[in-house]
Amino acid sequence: MFISGLIFSNDQKLQECTFSRVPILGNYFKCRQSSISEILSLEKYWKSEDDAEICHYFYFPLSDPAATKELLLENYLIMHKELQFRKVDCIKDHRNIFWYRGKRTKSMLEKLIYKYNLDLKSD
């Protein structure tokens, strides 16, 4: 079971994706759900990226209209874990003009946690 599955496995809003909110598109495009293969693929991808790239996407919204909100949360959790493992301080070391909005800049993970009122326990 994935981290996000422990928190909101019954929350239907997090099983939706952008395509599912557009009636015509929702009929033709299926949402990508969290799965072991998706999670392993994301972990492998972010391990291969450099620090600056991970920081950029950790703070700047990912454009993935087929991913469920749960899968997006898993993705941001993976990025967070990778950044912690590397001991990277994105704001200090890799501030990007596109996503940086001052000292109160929030990561996409923080925004999702706030938006869906989630309670994630720190490791």
Secondary structure, DSSP 8 states (H G I E B T S, - for coil): --HHHHHHTT-GGGG--TGGGSHHHHHH---B---HHHHHHHHHHHHHS-HHHHHHHHHS----TTB-HHHHHHHHHHHHHHHHHHT--HHHH---TTT--STT---HHHHHHHHTT------
